[in-house]
């Protein structure tokens, strides 16, 4: 993920996650973007935390897109629960998911904008 700042790279990650969700028929209910520039790594970490609603097919499509997509991403957290517990046995049960997608930001050095 590239950008002039880690925040810009995090915004690019949020856009990529939204595109993956849309392609997988996953409805994003809430999205939060954050950065971590305090770690020992030379590259800042960027995160998208999201809550979404989908079915099993949508969830598998989203996970496939994160894992096999053009960006090198990590999914450090995933929580899945049925939205309606009485519909658990149904193949088309609606799921509530919470997840975090993490990437690394490659930012341009200050003063070197193209």
HELIX and SHEET records of a PDB file:
HELIX    1   1 UNK A    6  UNK A   23  1                                  18    
HELIX    2   2 UNK A   56  UNK A   68  1                                  13    
HELIX    3   3 UNK A   85  UNK A   87  5                                   3    
SHEET    1   A 4 UNK A   2  UNK A   3  0                                        
SHEET    2   A 4 UNK A  95  UNK A 107  1                                        
SHEET    3   A 4 UNK A  44  UNK A  54 -1                                        
SHEET    4   A 4 UNK A  27  UNK A  36 -1                                        
SHEET    1   B 3 UNK A   2  UNK A   3  0                                        
SHEET    2   B 3 UNK A  95  UNK A 107  1                                        
SHEET    3   B 3 UNK A  74  UNK A  82 -1                                        
END                                                                             
